[in-house]
Amino acid sequence: MMAAADSYGRQRRAAERREETRERLLAAALEVFAEQGYHAGTTKAITQRAGVAEGLLFHYFPTKAELLVAVAERAPLGVEMRRLLAEAAGRPVAEALPDIARRWFQVLRDNRALLRVFFEQAHADPRVHAVLQAHGERFAALIADYLAERAALGELRPIDHRVAARMLFHSIFGLAMLCEQLPAELTDAEERLLEQQVDLLLYGMLTPAGRVGAPRAEGQEER
């Protein structure tokens, strides 16, 4: 029985060491790809950053492409989005949504070098494309859940919350990519663009007079 317990303990410690090594390689790859790009960021640079032998990397990730897929899967952006929405809980949507947009835009700007690598490789590797698409759907679902909660409190008219969430997510993402050559800090021009995007999403384009007689989507009520 003691022998079995010792064997189990050794196996558990070995598994923990393997997982720790894998996480170190992923963290190092994320940094190297962000700093040097996918093609210039060599496996040698990654293993040196992680403090392991170069050959060990291929024990965990048989190819550099598989390493990039794994890095994309663990990208930290989802954690940031959940944190932003958790902090927005309980706040009126007209107050919280501009703040969410501004802070999410800054998160994207802070990670723009890594995002550029992901999108460049997504054109070449369907697996990277699939990971990014899954991330986008999860982000949109998180935003949609928040909008649905506020709609249940009467703050929003009946809408498809997923459509609204995708509109917000893609508009912010597109702006972040469009402005990627600008300074890292949010500029006054970007601030105004973000405010205008959120304003359009919240209040639409039509004036009250313009809404009279305008065709409405199925299930939409006249205001």
RACOR-V674084 format. One record per residue. N is the residue number from 1. PSI is psi in whole degrees, 0 to 359 (* if undefined). BURIAL is b if it has 16 or more other C-alpha atoms within 10 Angstrom, else e. D_LAST is the distance of its C-alpha to the last C-alpha in Angstrom with 2 decimals. Layout:
N:PSI:BURIAL:D_LAST / N:PSI:BURIAL:D_LAST
This chain:
1:318:e:73.84 / 2:320:e:74.18 / 3:319:e:74.50 / 4:319:e:71.30 / 5:318:e:69.43 / 6:319:e:70.84 / 7:317:e:69.85 / 8:319:e:66.28 / 9:318:e:66.11 / 10:318:e:67.37 / 11:320:e:64.88 / 12:317:e:61.97 / 13:322:e:63.13 / 14:319:e:63.60 / 15:320:e:60.07 / 16:320:e:58.70 / 17:320:e:60.72 / 18:317:e:59.45 / 19:321:e:55.83 / 20:318:e:56.51 / 21:318:b:58.14 / 22:316:b:55.26 / 23:322:e:52.76 / 24:320:b:55.02 / 25:318:b:55.18 / 26:317:b:51.40 / 27:319:b:50.88 / 28:319:b:53.61 / 29:319:b:52.25 / 30:314:b:48.78 / 31:315:b:50.41 / 32:316:b:52.79 / 33:321:b:50.25 / 34:322:b:47.92 / 35:322:e:50.87 / 36:349:e:52.81 / 37:169:b:50.61 / 38:311:b:51.25 / 39:321:e:54.31 / 40:336:e:55.99 / 41:101:b:55.36 / 42:160:b:58.44 / 43:330:b:59.13 / 44:317:e:62.04 / 45:323:b:59.78 / 46:314:b:57.49 / 47:327:b:60.38 / 48:319:e:61.98 / 49:323:b:58.76 / 50:344:b:58.62 / 51:35:e:62.34 / 52:165:e:63.37 / 53:144:e:65.67 / 54:322:e:64.12 / 55:335:e:65.29 / 56:329:e:63.41 / 57:318:b:60.03 / 58:349:e:60.75 / 59:327:e:61.53 / 60:323:e:57.86 / 61:102:b:56.31 / 62:332:e:58.54 / 63:161:e:56.93 / 64:325:b:55.15 / 65:319:e:52.19 / 66:327:b:51.88 / 67:316:b:51.99 / 68:320:b:49.04 / 69:316:b:47.02 / 70:322:b:47.82 / 71:316:b:46.85 / 72:323:b:43.47 / 73:328:e:42.91 / 74:15:b:43.52 / 75:140:b:41.64 / 76:2:e:40.38 / 77:326:b:36.83 / 78:322:e:35.43 / 79:318:e:36.91 / 80:318:e:35.22 / 81:317:b:31.77 / 82:323:e:32.22 / 83:316:e:33.46 / 84:316:b:30.51 / 85:328:b:27.99 / 86:321:e:30.25 / 87:336:e:30.22 / 88:346:b:26.41 / 89:131:e:26.18 / 90:349:e:24.69 / 91:143:e:23.21 / 92:143:e:19.50 / 93:324:b:18.22 / 94:336:e:17.46 / 95:320:e:21.11 / 96:323:b:22.75 / 97:317:b:21.47 / 98:323:b:23.05 / 99:317:b:26.20 / 100:314:b:26.33 / 101:314:b:26.00 / 102:315:b:28.69 / 103:325:b:31.08 / 104:322:b:30.68 / 105:318:b:31.40 / 106:323:b:34.52 / 107:316:b:35.62 / 108:319:b:35.47 / 109:321:b:37.38 / 110:334:e:39.96 / 111:20:b:40.56 / 112:326:b:40.30 / 113:317:b:44.01 / 114:319:b:43.83 / 115:322:b:40.60 / 116:319:b:42.30 / 117:313:b:45.17 / 118:314:b:42.95 / 119:326:e:41.15 / 120:316:e:44.41 / 121:339:b:46.01 / 122:331:b:43.03 / 123:333:e:43.98 / 124:335:e:47.48 / 125:110:b:47.01 / 126:334:e:44.55 / 127:320:b:44.93 / 128:318:b:43.57 / 129:316:b:40.66 / 130:321:e:39.93 / 131:314:b:40.08 / 132:320:b:37.65 / 133:319:e:35.23 / 134:320:e:35.49 / 135:313:b:34.89 / 136:319:b:31.72 / 137:321:b:30.40 / 138:318:e:31.29 / 139:315:b:29.61 / 140:322:b:26.36 / 141:321:b:26.64 / 142:316:b:27.16 / 143:318:b:24.07 / 144:321:b:22.02 / 145:318:e:23.44 / 146:315:b:22.40 / 147:321:b:18.76 / 148:322:b:18.84 / 149:318:b:20.31 / 150:327:b:17.63 / 151:322:b:14.87 / 152:338:e:16.97 / 153:4:e:16.73 / 154:12:e:12.96 / 155:338:e:12.84 / 156:146:b:11.19 / 157:167:e:8.59 / 158:116:e:10.86 / 159:170:b:12.96 / 160:108:e:16.68 / 161:331:b:18.08 / 162:321:b:21.33 / 163:314:e:19.93 / 164:319:b:18.22 / 165:318:b:21.52 / 166:320:b:23.63 / 167:315:b:21.78 / 168:311:b:22.42 / 169:311:b:25.94 / 170:327:e:27.06 / 171:319:b:25.80 / 172:317:b:27.68 / 173:315:b:30.64 / 174:319:e:30.87 / 175:320:b:30.86 / 176:319:b:33.52 / 177:323:e:35.72 / 178:325:e:35.27 / 179:20:b:36.37 / 180:340:b:39.13 / 181:353:e:41.90 / 182:169:e:40.56 / 183:157:e:41.83 / 184:327:e:40.93 / 185:148:e:39.04 / 186:126:e:35.48 / 187:166:e:35.75 / 188:321:e:33.66 / 189:317:e:32.55 / 190:321:b:31.47 / 191:315:e:29.67 / 192:319:e:27.61 / 193:317:e:26.91 / 194:315:b:25.76 / 195:319:b:23.44 / 196:320:e:21.95 / 197:314:b:21.59 / 198:321:b:19.81 / 199:316:e:17.55 / 200:320:e:16.61 / 201:319:e:16.05 / 202:319:e:13.90 / 203:352:e:11.81 / 204:187:e:12.49 / 205:334:e:14.16 / 206:144:e:11.83 / 207:166:e:11.32 / 208:321:e:8.41 / 209:323:e:10.98 / 210:339:e:11.69 / 211:340:e:8.42 / 212:122:e:9.33 / 213:359:e:11.51 / 214:139:e:11.40 / 215:144:e:12.65 / 216:148:e:10.84 / 217:158:e:13.07 / 218:130:e:14.35 / 219:355:e:12.58 / 220:134:e:9.21 / 221:150:e:6.35 / 222:140:e:3.77 / 223:*:e:0.00
